[in-house]
Amino acid sequence: RPLSKGTVRLASSDPYAAPLMDPKYYNDPKDLETMLEALKFSLALSKTTAFQKLGIKVYDKIFPGCESFIPWTDDYWRCL
């Protein structure tokens, strides 16, 4: 249940014009922290025996724009 609230507005009086959408993702900092906890849970889950039997592995390349952060730390994941 995200706390951030975006907007959808009419772009013009033309009914065929695409609406103006601003989702305002992570506008509320609690949403980012919730996503961070979900990510960490998923990473832990990927290390379980059941998932390892399936050959699951985490993408281990550094994401563009996050090179200045220590990989796999909370700050790195927030950057992502």
Secondary structure, DSSP 8 states (H G I E B T S, - for coil): ------EEE-SSS-TTS--EEE--TT-SHHHHHHHHHHHHHHHHHHTSHHHHHTT-----S--TT-TTS-TTSHHHHHH-
